[in-house]
Amino acid sequence: MTAIPHTDTEPWVFGVEPLPQMVRAAAQLRRVTGLLLSLEEPDPDLDGLLDALAQAEQILTERAPAPESPPRVGTAADGDGRPYIDHSRHI
């Protein structure tokens, strides 16, 4: 067995912690999506939910960094761009 040589390099920076609102929203959106996907008939009450989601999307689009902005991760962690958040735990 070959040992992996030790190096004195900086550790890889994986981004920033998500905002508490992101954690809460991710969990709630997963639950709502699961319930929505279990419906078998159209439900008129969903129109209000869909309208609210469209409004939320518009508000967030105005406030969020442009999607084409490079993520601040690795050697660019302190640079310009959008914050990198490990989304895998919230998908």
mmCIF file as gemmi writes it, N, C-alpha and C atoms, coordinates in Angstrom:
data_model
loop_
_atom_site.group_PDB
_atom_site.id
_atom_site.type_symbol
_atom_site.label_atom_id
_atom_site.label_alt_id
_atom_site.label_comp_id
_atom_site.label_asym_id
_atom_site.label_entity_id
_atom_site.label_seq_id
_atom_site.pdbx_PDB_ins_code
_atom_site.Cartn_x
_atom_site.Cartn_y
_atom_site.Cartn_z
_atom_site.occupancy
_atom_site.B_iso_or_equiv
_atom_site.pdbx_formal_charge
_atom_site.auth_seq_id
_atom_site.auth_asym_id
_atom_site.pdbx_PDB_model_num
ATOM 1 N N . MET Axp A 1 ? 0.841 -1.169 0 1 0 ? 1 A 1
ATOM 2 C CA . MET Axp A 1 ? 0 0 0 1 0 ? 1 A 1
ATOM 3 C C . MET Axp A 1 ? 0.891 1.239 0 1 0 ? 1 A 1
ATOM 4 N N . THR Axp A 2 ? 0.529 2.204 -0.851 1 0 ? 2 A 1
ATOM 5 C CA . THR Axp A 2 ? 1.311 3.426 -0.978 1 0 ? 2 A 1
ATOM 6 C C . THR Axp A 2 ? 0.693 4.527 -0.127 1 0 ? 2 A 1
ATOM 7 N N . ALA Axp A 3 ? 1.492 5.19 0.665 1 0 ? 3 A 1
ATOM 8 C CA . ALA Axp A 3 ? 1.01 6.282 1.497 1 0 ? 3 A 1
ATOM 9 C C . ALA Axp A 3 ? 0.819 7.53 0.65 1 0 ? 3 A 1
ATOM 10 N N . ILE Axp A 4 ? -0.165 8.306 0.993 1 0 ? 4 A 1
ATOM 11 C CA . ILE Axp A 4 ? -0.395 9.575 0.318 1 0 ? 4 A 1
ATOM 12 C C . ILE Axp A 4 ? 0.522 10.598 0.962 1 0 ? 4 A 1
ATOM 13 N N . PRO Axp A 5 ? 1.345 11.269 0.17 1 0 ? 5 A 1
ATOM 14 C CA . PRO Axp A 5 ? 2.279 12.237 0.761 1 0 ? 5 A 1
ATOM 15 C C . PRO Axp A 5 ? 1.54 13.417 1.374 1 0 ? 5 A 1
ATOM 16 N N . HIS Axp A 6 ? 2.048 13.919 2.477 1 0 ? 6 A 1
ATOM 17 C CA . HIS Axp A 6 ? 1.474 15.09 3.147 1 0 ? 6 A 1
ATOM 18 C C . HIS Axp A 6 ? 1.973 16.353 2.45 1 0 ? 6 A 1
ATOM 19 N N . THR Axp A 7 ? 1.067 17.288 2.239 1 0 ? 7 A 1
ATOM 20 C CA . THR Axp A 7 ? 1.456 18.579 1.67 1 0 ? 7 A 1
ATOM 21 C C . THR Axp A 7 ? 0.981 19.689 2.6 1 0 ? 7 A 1
ATOM 22 N N . ASP Axp A 8 ? 1.633 20.811 2.527 1 0 ? 8 A 1
ATOM 23 C CA . ASP Axp A 8 ? 1.267 21.956 3.356 1 0 ? 8 A 1
ATOM 24 C C . ASP Axp A 8 ? 0.462 22.978 2.555 1 0 ? 8 A 1
ATOM 25 N N . THR Axp A 9 ? -0.484 22.505 1.766 1 0 ? 9 A 1
ATOM 26 C CA . THR Axp A 9 ? -1.294 23.422 0.962 1 0 ? 9 A 1
ATOM 27 C C . THR Axp A 9 ? -2.518 23.852 1.756 1 0 ? 9 A 1
ATOM 28 N N . GLU Axp A 10 ? -3.083 24.959 1.331 1 0 ? 10 A 1
ATOM 29 C CA . GLU Axp A 10 ? -4.307 25.461 1.955 1 0 ? 10 A 1
ATOM 30 C C . GLU Axp A 10 ? -5.437 24.465 1.695 1 0 ? 10 A 1
ATOM 31 N N . PRO Axp A 11 ? -6.332 24.283 2.652 1 0 ? 11 A 1
ATOM 32 C CA . PRO Axp A 11 ? -7.482 23.397 2.396 1 0 ? 11 A 1
ATOM 33 C C . PRO Axp A 11 ? -8.428 24.032 1.389 1 0 ? 11 A 1
ATOM 34 N N . TRP Axp A 12 ? -9.121 23.202 0.64 1 0 ? 12 A 1
ATOM 35 C CA . TRP Axp A 12 ? -10.101 23.674 -0.324 1 0 ? 12 A 1
ATOM 36 C C . TRP Axp A 12 ? -11.232 24.356 0.433 1 0 ? 12 A 1
ATOM 37 N N . VAL Axp A 13 ? -11.671 25.506 -0.045 1 0 ? 13 A 1
ATOM 38 C CA . VAL Axp A 13 ? -12.757 26.24 0.581 1 0 ? 13 A 1
ATOM 39 C C . VAL Axp A 13 ? -14.043 25.876 -0.143 1 0 ? 13 A 1
ATOM 40 N N . PHE Axp A 14 ? -15.017 25.373 0.589 1 0 ? 14 A 1
ATOM 41 C CA . PHE Axp A 14 ? -16.244 24.89 -0.024 1 0 ? 14 A 1
ATOM 42 C C . PHE Axp A 14 ? -17.402 25.87 0.045 1 0 ? 14 A 1
ATOM 43 N N . GLY Axp A 15 ? -17.154 27.087 0.388 1 0 ? 15 A 1
ATOM 44 C CA . GLY Axp A 15 ? -18.214 28.083 0.355 1 0 ? 15 A 1
ATOM 45 C C . GLY Axp A 15 ? -18.646 28.521 1.727 1 0 ? 15 A 1
ATOM 46 N N . VAL Axp A 16 ? -19.86 29.04 1.769 1 0 ? 16 A 1
ATOM 47 C CA . VAL Axp A 16 ? -20.389 29.62 3 1 0 ? 16 A 1
ATOM 48 C C . VAL Axp A 16 ? -21.565 28.8 3.497 1 0 ? 16 A 1
ATOM 49 N N . GLU Axp A 17 ? -21.857 28.97 4.781 1 0 ? 17 A 1
ATOM 50 C CA . GLU Axp A 17 ? -23.022 28.308 5.362 1 0 ? 17 A 1
ATOM 51 C C . GLU Axp A 17 ? -24.29 28.925 4.785 1 0 ? 17 A 1
ATOM 52 N N . PRO Axp A 18 ? -25.332 28.125 4.561 1 0 ? 18 A 1
ATOM 53 C CA . PRO Axp A 18 ? -26.579 28.696 4.066 1 0 ? 18 A 1
ATOM 54 C C . PRO Axp A 18 ? -27.247 29.54 5.145 1 0 ? 18 A 1
ATOM 55 N N . LEU Axp A 19 ? -28.02 30.504 4.71 1 0 ? 19 A 1
ATOM 56 C CA . LEU Axp A 19 ? -28.815 31.294 5.64 1 0 ? 19 A 1
ATOM 57 C C . LEU Axp A 19 ? -29.854 30.39 6.301 1 0 ? 19 A 1
ATOM 58 N N . PRO Axp A 20 ? -30.227 30.653 7.541 1 0 ? 20 A 1
ATOM 59 C CA . PRO Axp A 20 ? -31.269 29.847 8.186 1 0 ? 20 A 1
ATOM 60 C C . PRO Axp A 20 ? -32.558 29.799 7.352 1 0 ? 20 A 1
ATOM 61 N N . GLN Axp A 21 ? -32.882 30.898 6.67 1 0 ? 21 A 1
ATOM 62 C CA . GLN Axp A 21 ? -34.069 30.907 5.808 1 0 ? 21 A 1
ATOM 63 C C . GLN Axp A 21 ? -33.942 29.9 4.671 1 0 ? 21 A 1
ATOM 64 N N . MET Axp A 22 ? -32.725 29.718 4.143 1 0 ? 22 A 1
ATOM 65 C CA . MET Axp A 22 ? -32.524 28.738 3.072 1 0 ? 22 A 1
ATOM 66 C C . MET Axp A 22 ? -32.792 27.323 3.571 1 0 ? 22 A 1
ATOM 67 N N . VAL Axp A 23 ? -32.284 27.016 4.757 1 0 ? 23 A 1
ATOM 68 C CA . VAL Axp A 23 ? -32.475 25.68 5.331 1 0 ? 23 A 1
ATOM 69 C C . VAL Axp A 23 ? -33.961 25.42 5.557 1 0 ? 23 A 1
ATOM 70 N N . ARG Axp A 24 ? -34.632 26.406 6.124 1 0 ? 24 A 1
ATOM 71 C CA . ARG Axp A 24 ? -36.067 26.273 6.394 1 0 ? 24 A 1
ATOM 72 C C . ARG Axp A 24 ? -36.858 26.127 5.089 1 0 ? 24 A 1
ATOM 73 N N . ALA Axp A 25 ? -36.535 26.972 4.105 1 0 ? 25 A 1
ATOM 74 C CA . ALA Axp A 25 ? -37.242 26.934 2.825 1 0 ? 25 A 1
ATOM 75 C C . ALA Axp A 25 ? -37.025 25.609 2.108 1 0 ? 25 A 1
ATOM 76 N N . ALA Axp A 26 ? -35.804 25.115 2.119 1 0 ? 26 A 1
ATOM 77 C CA . ALA Axp A 26 ? -35.517 23.856 1.427 1 0 ? 26 A 1
ATOM 78 C C . ALA Axp A 26 ? -36.354 22.723 1.992 1 0 ? 26 A 1
ATOM 79 N N . ALA Axp A 27 ? -36.431 22.632 3.319 1 0 ? 27 A 1
ATOM 80 C CA . ALA Axp A 27 ? -37.212 21.569 3.947 1 0 ? 27 A 1
ATOM 81 C C . ALA Axp A 27 ? -38.7 21.722 3.635 1 0 ? 27 A 1
ATOM 82 N N . GLN Axp A 28 ? -39.193 22.945 3.726 1 0 ? 28 A 1
ATOM 83 C CA . GLN Axp A 28 ? -40.611 23.181 3.477 1 0 ? 28 A 1
ATOM 84 C C . GLN Axp A 28 ? -40.97 22.941 2.015 1 0 ? 28 A 1
ATOM 85 N N . LEU Axp A 29 ? -40.116 23.374 1.102 1 0 ? 29 A 1
ATOM 86 C CA . LEU Axp A 29 ? -40.389 23.148 -0.321 1 0 ? 29 A 1
ATOM 87 C C . LEU Axp A 29 ? -40.368 21.666 -0.674 1 0 ? 29 A 1
ATOM 88 N N . ARG Axp A 30 ? -39.481 20.899 -0.039 1 0 ? 30 A 1
ATOM 89 C CA . ARG Axp A 30 ? -39.487 19.439 -0.266 1 0 ? 30 A 1
ATOM 90 C C . ARG Axp A 30 ? -40.81 18.836 0.187 1 0 ? 30 A 1
ATOM 91 N N . ARG Axp A 31 ? -41.287 19.237 1.385 1 0 ? 31 A 1
ATOM 92 C CA . ARG Axp A 31 ? -42.548 18.684 1.895 1 0 ? 31 A 1
ATOM 93 C C . ARG Axp A 31 ? -43.718 19.08 0.995 1 0 ? 31 A 1
ATOM 94 N N . VAL Axp A 32 ? -43.78 20.361 0.614 1 0 ? 32 A 1
ATOM 95 C CA . VAL Axp A 32 ? -44.877 20.829 -0.237 1 0 ? 32 A 1
ATOM 96 C C . VAL Axp A 32 ? -44.842 20.137 -1.601 1 0 ? 32 A 1
ATOM 97 N N . THR Axp A 33 ? -43.651 19.985 -2.161 1 0 ? 33 A 1
ATOM 98 C CA . THR Axp A 33 ? -43.526 19.304 -3.456 1 0 ? 33 A 1
ATOM 99 C C . THR Axp A 33 ? -44.022 17.866 -3.356 1 0 ? 33 A 1
ATOM 100 N N . GLY Axp A 34 ? -43.654 17.17 -2.291 1 0 ? 34 A 1
ATOM 101 C CA . GLY Axp A 34 ? -44.114 15.802 -2.088 1 0 ? 34 A 1
ATOM 102 C C . GLY Axp A 34 ? -45.631 15.724 -2.007 1 0 ? 34 A 1
ATOM 103 N N . LEU Axp A 35 ? -46.241 16.654 -1.272 1 0 ? 35 A 1
ATOM 104 C CA . LEU Axp A 35 ? -47.704 16.673 -1.168 1 0 ? 35 A 1
ATOM 105 C C . LEU Axp A 35 ? -48.347 16.992 -2.509 1 0 ? 35 A 1
ATOM 106 N N . LEU Axp A 36 ? -47.788 17.963 -3.214 1 0 ? 36 A 1
ATOM 107 C CA . LEU Axp A 36 ? -48.317 18.355 -4.518 1 0 ? 36 A 1
ATOM 108 C C . LEU Axp A 36 ? -48.277 17.181 -5.497 1 0 ? 36 A 1
ATOM 109 N N . LEU Axp A 37 ? -47.183 16.45 -5.483 1 0 ? 37 A 1
ATOM 110 C CA . LEU Axp A 37 ? -47.033 15.324 -6.408 1 0 ? 37 A 1
ATOM 111 C C . LEU Axp A 37 ? -47.931 14.142 -6.057 1 0 ? 37 A 1
ATOM 112 N N . SER Axp A 38 ? -48.519 14.168 -4.865 1 0 ? 38 A 1
ATOM 113 C CA . SER Axp A 38 ? -49.397 13.063 -4.476 1 0 ? 38 A 1
ATOM 114 C C . SER Axp A 38 ? -50.856 13.31 -4.859 1 0 ? 38 A 1
ATOM 115 N N . LEU Axp A 39 ? -51.171 14.523 -5.323 1 0 ? 39 A 1
ATOM 116 C CA . LEU Axp A 39 ? -52.555 14.832 -5.689 1 0 ? 39 A 1
ATOM 117 C C . LEU Axp A 39 ? -52.96 14.103 -6.965 1 0 ? 39 A 1
ATOM 118 N N . GLU Axp A 40 ? -54.233 13.741 -7.012 1 0 ? 40 A 1
ATOM 119 C CA . GLU Axp A 40 ? -54.749 13.043 -8.197 1 0 ? 40 A 1
ATOM 120 C C . GLU Axp A 40 ? -55.744 13.874 -8.982 1 0 ? 40 A 1
ATOM 121 N N . GLU Axp A 41 ? -56.205 14.975 -8.406 1 0 ? 41 A 1
ATOM 122 C CA . GLU Axp A 41 ? -57.202 15.83 -9.058 1 0 ? 41 A 1
ATOM 123 C C . GLU Axp A 41 ? -56.728 17.278 -9.014 1 0 ? 41 A 1
ATOM 124 N N . PRO Axp A 42 ? -57.124 18.095 -9.996 1 0 ? 42 A 1
ATOM 125 C CA . PRO Axp A 42 ? -56.813 19.524 -9.926 1 0 ? 42 A 1
ATOM 126 C C . PRO Axp A 42 ? -57.414 20.135 -8.655 1 0 ? 42 A 1
ATOM 127 N N . ASP Axp A 43 ? -56.737 21.093 -8.095 1 0 ? 43 A 1
ATOM 128 C CA . ASP Axp A 43 ? -57.205 21.74 -6.872 1 0 ? 43 A 1
ATOM 129 C C . ASP Axp A 43 ? -57.131 23.248 -7.068 1 0 ? 43 A 1
ATOM 130 N N . PRO Axp A 44 ? -58.27 23.937 -7.037 1 0 ? 44 A 1
ATOM 131 C CA . PRO Axp A 44 ? -58.27 25.38 -7.273 1 0 ? 44 A 1
ATOM 132 C C . PRO Axp A 44 ? -57.459 26.161 -6.236 1 0 ? 44 A 1
ATOM 133 N N . ASP Axp A 45 ? -57.288 25.633 -5.042 1 0 ? 45 A 1
ATOM 134 C CA . ASP Axp A 45 ? -56.488 26.321 -4.027 1 0 ? 45 A 1
ATOM 135 C C . ASP Axp A 45 ? -55.018 26.406 -4.423 1 0 ? 45 A 1
ATOM 136 N N . LEU Axp A 46 ? -54.589 25.533 -5.308 1 0 ? 46 A 1
ATOM 137 C CA . LEU Axp A 46 ? -53.195 25.558 -5.755 1 0 ? 46 A 1
ATOM 138 C C . LEU Axp A 46 ? -52.881 26.789 -6.603 1 0 ? 46 A 1
ATOM 139 N N . ASP Axp A 47 ? -53.884 27.369 -7.23 1 0 ? 47 A 1
ATOM 140 C CA . ASP Axp A 47 ? -53.637 28.565 -8.035 1 0 ? 47 A 1
ATOM 141 C C . ASP Axp A 47 ? -53.053 29.684 -7.176 1 0 ? 47 A 1
ATOM 142 N N . GLY Axp A 48 ? -53.553 29.841 -5.962 1 0 ? 48 A 1
ATOM 143 C CA . GLY Axp A 48 ? -53.015 30.85 -5.054 1 0 ? 48 A 1
ATOM 144 C C . GLY Axp A 48 ? -51.576 30.552 -4.68 1 0 ? 48 A 1
ATOM 145 N N . LEU Axp A 49 ? -51.283 29.277 -4.437 1 0 ? 49 A 1
ATOM 146 C CA . LEU Axp A 49 ? -49.907 28.875 -4.122 1 0 ? 49 A 1
ATOM 147 C C . LEU Axp A 49 ? -48.989 29.162 -5.31 1 0 ? 49 A 1
ATOM 148 N N . LEU Axp A 50 ? -49.429 28.821 -6.502 1 0 ? 50 A 1
ATOM 149 C CA . LEU Axp A 50 ? -48.616 29.051 -7.696 1 0 ? 50 A 1
ATOM 150 C C . LEU Axp A 50 ? -48.399 30.54 -7.94 1 0 ? 50 A 1
ATOM 151 N N . ASP Axp A 51 ? -49.418 31.348 -7.685 1 0 ? 51 A 1
ATOM 152 C CA . ASP Axp A 51 ? -49.264 32.802 -7.821 1 0 ? 51 A 1
ATOM 153 C C . ASP Axp A 51 ? -48.249 33.332 -6.81 1 0 ? 51 A 1
ATOM 154 N N . ALA Axp A 52 ? -48.321 32.834 -5.57 1 0 ? 52 A 1
ATOM 155 C CA . ALA Axp A 52 ? -47.37 33.256 -4.535 1 0 ? 52 A 1
ATOM 156 C C . ALA Axp A 52 ? -45.95 32.842 -4.901 1 0 ? 52 A 1
ATOM 157 N N . LEU Axp A 53 ? -45.799 31.656 -5.47 1 0 ? 53 A 1
ATOM 158 C CA . LEU Axp A 53 ? -44.468 31.206 -5.888 1 0 ? 53 A 1
ATOM 159 C C . LEU Axp A 53 ? -43.94 32.052 -7.043 1 0 ? 53 A 1
ATOM 160 N N . ALA Axp A 54 ? -44.803 32.43 -7.964 1 0 ? 54 A 1
ATOM 161 C CA . ALA Axp A 54 ? -44.376 33.294 -9.077 1 0 ? 54 A 1
ATOM 162 C C . ALA Axp A 54 ? -43.92 34.65 -8.539 1 0 ? 54 A 1
ATOM 163 N N . GLN Axp A 55 ? -44.631 35.183 -7.555 1 0 ? 55 A 1
ATOM 164 C CA . GLN Axp A 55 ? -44.24 36.454 -6.951 1 0 ? 55 A 1
ATOM 165 C C . GLN Axp A 55 ? -42.911 36.304 -6.211 1 0 ? 55 A 1
ATOM 166 N N . ALA Axp A 56 ? -42.742 35.201 -5.483 1 0 ? 56 A 1
ATOM 167 C CA . ALA Axp A 56 ? -41.48 34.953 -4.779 1 0 ? 56 A 1
ATOM 168 C C . ALA Axp A 56 ? -40.325 34.831 -5.769 1 0 ? 56 A 1
ATOM 169 N N . GLU Axp A 57 ? -40.567 34.161 -6.878 1 0 ? 57 A 1
ATOM 170 C CA . GLU Axp A 57 ? -39.528 34.02 -7.9 1 0 ? 57 A 1
ATOM 171 C C . GLU Axp A 57 ? -39.11 35.382 -8.437 1 0 ? 57 A 1
ATOM 172 N N . GLN Axp A 58 ? -40.075 36.248 -8.69 1 0 ? 58 A 1
ATOM 173 C CA . GLN Axp A 58 ? -39.766 37.587 -9.201 1 0 ? 58 A 1
ATOM 174 C C . GLN Axp A 58 ? -38.942 38.379 -8.177 1 0 ? 58 A 1
ATOM 175 N N . ILE Axp A 59 ? -39.345 38.34 -6.914 1 0 ? 59 A 1
ATOM 176 C CA . ILE Axp A 59 ? -38.617 39.065 -5.867 1 0 ? 59 A 1
ATOM 177 C C . ILE Axp A 59 ? -37.198 38.54 -5.738 1 0 ? 59 A 1
ATOM 178 N N . LEU Axp A 60 ? -37.047 37.226 -5.712 1 0 ? 60 A 1
ATOM 179 C CA . LEU Axp A 60 ? -35.712 36.632 -5.551 1 0 ? 60 A 1
ATOM 180 C C . LEU Axp A 60 ? -34.828 36.891 -6.764 1 0 ? 60 A 1
ATOM 181 N N . THR Axp A 61 ? -35.421 36.896 -7.945 1 0 ? 61 A 1
ATOM 182 C CA . THR Axp A 61 ? -34.653 37.185 -9.161 1 0 ? 61 A 1
ATOM 183 C C . THR Axp A 61 ? -34.064 38.586 -9.102 1 0 ? 61 A 1
ATOM 184 N N . GLU Axp A 62 ? -34.812 39.526 -8.556 1 0 ? 62 A 1
ATOM 185 C CA . GLU Axp A 62 ? -34.335 40.9 -8.438 1 0 ? 62 A 1
ATOM 186 C C . GLU Axp A 62 ? -33.224 41.041 -7.393 1 0 ? 62 A 1
ATOM 187 N N . ARG Axp A 63 ? -33.218 40.176 -6.395 1 0 ? 63 A 1
ATOM 188 C CA . ARG Axp A 63 ? -32.263 40.315 -5.288 1 0 ? 63 A 1
ATOM 189 C C . ARG Axp A 63 ? -31.05 39.408 -5.385 1 0 ? 63 A 1
ATOM 190 N N . ALA Axp A 64 ? -31.187 38.309 -6.079 1 0 ? 64 A 1
ATOM 191 C CA . ALA Axp A 64 ? -30.099 37.327 -6.155 1 0 ? 64 A 1
ATOM 192 C C . ALA Axp A 64 ? -29.048 37.763 -7.174 1 0 ? 64 A 1
ATOM 193 N N . PRO Axp A 65 ? -27.795 37.362 -6.959 1 0 ? 65 A 1
ATOM 194 C CA . PRO Axp A 65 ? -26.77 37.639 -7.97 1 0 ? 65 A 1
ATOM 195 C C . PRO Axp A 65 ? -27.139 36.959 -9.292 1 0 ? 65 A 1
ATOM 196 N N . ALA Axp A 66 ? -26.635 37.505 -10.361 1 0 ? 66 A 1
ATOM 197 C CA . ALA Axp A 66 ? -26.902 36.925 -11.677 1 0 ? 66 A 1
ATOM 198 C C . ALA Axp A 66 ? -26.417 35.483 -11.718 1 0 ? 66 A 1
ATOM 199 N N . PRO Axp A 67 ? -27.216 34.575 -12.302 1 0 ? 67 A 1
ATOM 200 C CA . PRO Axp A 67 ? -26.816 33.16 -12.333 1 0 ? 67 A 1
ATOM 201 C C . PRO Axp A 67 ? -25.506 32.908 -13.073 1 0 ? 67 A 1
ATOM 202 N N . GLU Axp A 68 ? -25.142 33.811 -13.993 1 0 ? 68 A 1
ATOM 203 C CA . GLU Axp A 68 ? -23.893 33.616 -14.73 1 0 ? 68 A 1
ATOM 204 C C . GLU Axp A 68 ? -22.673 34.112 -13.951 1 0 ? 68 A 1
ATOM 205 N N . SER Axp A 69 ? -22.9 34.728 -12.782 1 0 ? 69 A 1
ATOM 206 C CA . SER Axp A 69 ? -21.772 35.147 -11.948 1 0 ? 69 A 1
ATOM 207 C C . SER Axp A 69 ? -21.02 33.909 -11.475 1 0 ? 69 A 1
ATOM 208 N N . PRO Axp A 70 ? -19.694 33.949 -11.526 1 0 ? 70 A 1
ATOM 209 C CA . PRO Axp A 70 ? -18.947 32.773 -11.071 1 0 ? 70 A 1
ATOM 210 C C . PRO Axp A 70 ? -19.087 32.602 -9.561 1 0 ? 70 A 1
ATOM 211 N N . PRO Axp A 71 ? -19.117 31.35 -9.091 1 0 ? 71 A 1
ATOM 212 C CA . PRO Axp A 71 ? -19.23 31.134 -7.65 1 0 ? 71 A 1
ATOM 213 C C . PRO Axp A 71 ? -17.937 31.484 -6.931 1 0 ? 71 A 1
ATOM 214 N N . ARG Axp A 72 ? -18.062 31.971 -5.71 1 0 ? 72 A 1
ATOM 215 C CA . ARG Axp A 72 ? -16.897 32.246 -4.867 1 0 ? 72 A 1
ATOM 216 C C . ARG Axp A 72 ? -16.549 30.946 -4.141 1 0 ? 72 A 1
ATOM 217 N N . VAL Axp A 73 ? -15.656 30.179 -4.738 1 0 ? 73 A 1
ATOM 218 C CA . VAL Axp A 73 ? -15.266 28.891 -4.171 1 0 ? 73 A 1
ATOM 219 C C . VAL Axp A 73 ? -13.813 28.626 -4.522 1 0 ? 73 A 1
ATOM 220 N N . GLY Axp A 74 ? -13.146 27.817 -3.716 1 0 ? 74 A 1
ATOM 221 C CA . GLY Axp A 74 ? -11.752 27.48 -3.972 1 0 ? 74 A 1
ATOM 222 C C . GLY Axp A 74 ? -10.874 28.704 -3.903 1 0 ? 74 A 1
ATOM 223 N N . THR Axp A 75 ? -10.041 28.892 -4.902 1 0 ? 75 A 1
ATOM 224 C CA . THR Axp A 75 ? -9.125 30.031 -4.908 1 0 ? 75 A 1
ATOM 225 C C . THR Axp A 75 ? -9.86 31.351 -5.101 1 0 ? 75 A 1
ATOM 226 N N . ALA Axp A 76 ? -11.111 31.313 -5.558 1 0 ? 76 A 1
ATOM 227 C CA . ALA Axp A 76 ? -11.895 32.532 -5.767 1 0 ? 76 A 1
ATOM 228 C C . ALA Axp A 76 ? -12.84 32.811 -4.593 1 0 ? 76 A 1
ATOM 229 N N . ALA Axp A 77 ? -12.654 32.154 -3.455 1 0 ? 77 A 1
ATOM 230 C CA . ALA Axp A 77 ? -13.578 32.28 -2.321 1 0 ? 77 A 1
ATOM 231 C C . ALA Axp A 77 ? -13.699 33.7 -1.815 1 0 ? 77 A 1
ATOM 232 N N . ASP Axp A 78 ? -12.657 34.494 -1.928 1 0 ? 78 A 1
ATOM 233 C CA . ASP Axp A 78 ? -12.7 35.874 -1.451 1 0 ? 78 A 1
ATOM 234 C C . ASP Axp A 78 ? -12.91 36.875 -2.581 1 0 ? 78 A 1
ATOM 235 N N . GLY Axp A 79 ? -13.198 36.387 -3.776 1 0 ? 79 A 1
ATOM 236 C CA . GLY Axp A 79 ? -13.334 37.276 -4.927 1 0 ? 79 A 1
ATOM 237 C C . GLY Axp A 79 ? -14.75 37.755 -5.147 1 0 ? 79 A 1
ATOM 238 N N . ASP Axp A 80 ? -14.97 38.286 -6.334 1 0 ? 80 A 1
ATOM 239 C CA . ASP Axp A 80 ? -16.301 38.739 -6.727 1 0 ? 80 A 1
ATOM 240 C C . ASP Axp A 80 ? -17.112 37.53 -7.165 1 0 ? 80 A 1
ATOM 241 N N . GLY Axp A 81 ? -18.389 37.725 -7.31 1 0 ? 81 A 1
ATOM 242 C CA . GLY Axp A 81 ? -19.263 36.648 -7.77 1 0 ? 81 A 1
ATOM 243 C C . GLY Axp A 81 ? -20.31 36.319 -6.731 1 0 ? 81 A 1
ATOM 244 N N . ARG Axp A 82 ? -21.016 35.233 -6.985 1 0 ? 82 A 1
ATOM 245 C CA . ARG Axp A 82 ? -22.088 34.819 -6.077 1 0 ? 82 A 1
ATOM 246 C C . ARG Axp A 82 ? -21.529 33.884 -5.013 1 0 ? 82 A 1
ATOM 247 N N . PRO Axp A 83 ? -22.16 33.853 -3.846 1 0 ? 83 A 1
ATOM 248 C CA . PRO Axp A 83 ? -21.67 32.944 -2.813 1 0 ? 83 A 1
ATOM 249 C C . PRO Axp A 83 ? -21.899 31.499 -3.231 1 0 ? 83 A 1
ATOM 250 N N . TYR Axp A 84 ? -20.943 30.656 -2.907 1 0 ? 84 A 1
ATOM 251 C CA . TYR Axp A 84 ? -21.106 29.229 -3.184 1 0 ? 84 A 1
ATOM 252 C C . TYR Axp A 84 ? -21.637 28.583 -1.919 1 0 ? 84 A 1
ATOM 253 N N . ILE Axp A 85 ? -22.741 27.889 -2.047 1 0 ? 85 A 1
ATOM 254 C CA . ILE Axp A 85 ? -23.335 27.17 -0.929 1 0 ? 85 A 1
ATOM 255 C C . ILE Axp A 85 ? -23.489 25.726 -1.365 1 0 ? 85 A 1
ATOM 256 N N . ASP Axp A 86 ? -23.056 24.816 -0.521 1 0 ? 86 A 1
ATOM 257 C CA . ASP Axp A 86 ? -23.186 23.39 -0.819 1 0 ? 86 A 1
ATOM 258 C C . ASP Axp A 86 ? -24.671 23.038 -0.793 1 0 ? 86 A 1
ATOM 259 N N . HIS Axp A 87 ? -25.277 22.966 -1.97 1 0 ? 87 A 1
ATOM 260 C CA . HIS Axp A 87 ? -26.712 22.71 -2.075 1 0 ? 87 A 1
ATOM 261 C C . HIS Axp A 87 ? -27.062 21.233 -1.885 1 0 ? 87 A 1
ATOM 262 N N . SER Axp A 88 ? -26.094 20.35 -1.937 1 0 ? 88 A 1
ATOM 263 C CA . SER Axp A 88 ? -26.402 18.922 -1.936 1 0 ? 88 A 1
ATOM 264 C C . SER Axp A 88 ? -27.166 18.482 -0.709 1 0 ? 88 A 1
ATOM 265 N N . ARG Axp A 89 ? -26.935 19.112 0.432 1 0 ? 89 A 1
ATOM 266 C CA . ARG Axp A 89 ? -27.656 18.69 1.63 1 0 ? 89 A 1
ATOM 267 C C . ARG Axp A 89 ? -29.087 19.195 1.665 1 0 ? 89 A 1
ATOM 268 N N . HIS Axp A 90 ? -29.464 20.04 0.723 1 0 ? 90 A 1
ATOM 269 C CA . HIS Axp A 90 ? -30.814 20.601 0.72 1 0 ? 90 A 1
ATOM 270 C C . HIS Axp A 90 ? -31.633 20.183 -0.494 1 0 ? 90 A 1
ATOM 271 N N . ILE Axp A 91 ? -31.07 19.361 -1.334 1 0 ? 91 A 1
ATOM 272 C CA . ILE Axp A 91 ? -31.803 18.933 -2.536 1 0 ? 91 A 1
ATOM 273 C C . ILE Axp A 91 ? -32.654 17.723 -2.2 1 0 ? 91 A 1
